[in-house]
Amino acid sequence: MKFKNFCQLTTVAILIILVLGCKKQQKPRIKFPATDLSKENLIPKPLKIIATNNAFGLDKHTAIYTTKGAAGFEDIGDFLAKKIKSKINLEIPVNYEGVETIERVIYINKSNSLELETPEAYQLYINKDSIILNSNTAEGAFRGIQTLRQIIPEVSNDTLAEHKIWPIASGKIIDAPNFEYRASMLDVARHFFSVKDVKKYIDLLAYYKINILHLHLTDDQGWRIEIKSWPKLTEIGGSTEVGGESGGFYTQEDYKEIVAYAAERYITIIPEVDMPGHTNAASVSYPILNGNGKALKLYEGMRVGFSTFNTRKDTVYSFINDVVKEISAITPGPYFHIGGDESHVTKKKDYIYFVNRVEKIVQAHGKRMIGWEEIVNANVDSTSISQYWKHSKNAKKAVKKGMKVIMSPAEKAYLDMEYDTLSKHGLHWAAYIPVDTAYKWTPENFEGIPKENILGIEAPLWSETISTIEELEYLAFPRIIGYSELSWSTKENRDWENYKVRLGNQAPFLDRMDVKYYPSKLIDWKKSKHTNEIIEKD
Ligand code: TNX
C-alpha cells in the first residue's frame, strides 16, 4: 500500500476503532467457510480483484458510515441501505451514533488518493470487520456500491450464529471504467414509454454501471416532449405511435422527474430531437416547418427517410432555437443530440447548411452537440460527437476531424435487432444478434477507429416493434448487460466463456426485479436460491 493511501486509511481506521472499540465485550470471532472474492459473479468485471479468502459478516450489527460533509455520500449510504433491505430484508442504519450494538462497519469514504485517477474509479477493501469503499467522487462511490450490491449473497448462512449472517468474501477490488461513456438509447418516439417504465430501465442500467441514457424524443411517428412555446408539437404530434396506438408525451415536469431520478443514480440523460429528417410529427403540428413539399398527415408506419424540415427558412431556426433552449434549460448534462440520420429527402447542400447552423444553436445554449454519423459531412466542430451506426467511412471522417466517436454499430450493438429467426420482437435489417455476438467484438479496434477517438459505447433500442416494458426487456436483456461489460471492463478482462457463467448468475437479480429477459439457450440460467420473504422489489 502506498503511503498516501495509508494516511487516508488511517482516518478511516480511527472511525472503525471508535465504533468497534466501544463495544463492552468482544464476541467470539465467527469462523467463516472459505470464500473467494475473485470467483464472484460481478458484471462488469472489475479491473483487479485480490481475494484474501475470508469474509465480512453482514448482519444486524452492521452499520453504514459515510464521510461527513462530503456532498452526495450520505445519500449513497442511504441508497445502499435501501438496496440491502430490499435484497435480503435486513435493516442497517446509516451514520448511526449510538455505537454500542455495532460490530461491523461499511464505510463509504471520500478519499483524495492519487491512485484513483478518473472520477468513477473506486477501491473496495473487504475485511473481517469492515468494508471500506474509497472514491474521490460521489459518482465513483456510487459505482462501487453497485459492486457491493452484487456480492451480497441472496441467502444468509444460518449456522454461523444465532442470528442471520450474510458472508461477503474478503479481499480488495481496484476498479475504474475503460470508457467514460457507457450508454443505452431508448426510442420513446415510435412507441411511447411511461415515466415509470423509464425509471425501471434506469434502475437496471445503474446496477450495471451504465452512466448515460439517451432518449430519442422525436421522430416521424411522435413528438414526446412538451415545448411550451410550441404547444401543438405534443397536442398533435404526440397523439400517434407506430401501429395506430395512442401516443403520449412527457410534460417538462415529467422530463425533470426522469432527469432527477437518473441523476440520483449518476446517470446523465441525453435528449435527442431528430432533424432535419424524421420530422413528420413536428411538421404536421406546424406545417411551416415542412420542407418536402408534400401534403402532411400523421404517420403510424415504419418507413424512414421521407420527411425533412425546410432548411432555408429562418422560422425553422427560430423554432429549433426555442426547442433547444427549453430542453437545455431542464437538462443538466453536457450533451444535446440533434439526430441528423437518414435525411434522404434533404439535399446534401441543405443538410450541410442545416447541421452547421444547428450546431451553433446547440453551442449557444451551452451544450456539446452529438449527431448520428451523417453529421460528419457538414463542417462540424471537433468538439462535436459523431455516433457511428452504419458506415465506418463516416467514423473515419470524424476521426480525421479530431472528433470523438460513440460506437453503436448496428450489426453488433443494436438492441432492436432480433436474436435469431425465432425472436418474438425486433428487426433484422442489420443482423441477427444472439447474446454471444453482442458480446464478442472489440470496440477498441473496431473498423480501425483508434481508441483515443472513442468516447464510449451505446446500445440503442429502437421501438418500432415493441410497445410495453416487457417487450422492451425482452430485447434489452440480457444483451445490455454485455454492453455494460464491453464499455466498463478492459479488453484483457473480457472473455465470453467466463462472462456467460457470470451472466447466467444474473437470473436471480433479474427475476427479483421482474425483468422479462430473453432466456437465451446459450446461457445456463441459475435459479434464484432466495428463501427470505421479499417485501419490496430491489
Ligand atoms: C435506423 S440508426 C434508424 C432508426 C430506426 C432503426 C431501426 C438510425 C440512426 N436510424 O430510425 O429506428 O434503424 O433499427
Residues whose N, C-alpha, C, O or C-beta is under 5 A from the ligand:
A	BS01	TNX	V304 D341 W372 W389 D416 W462
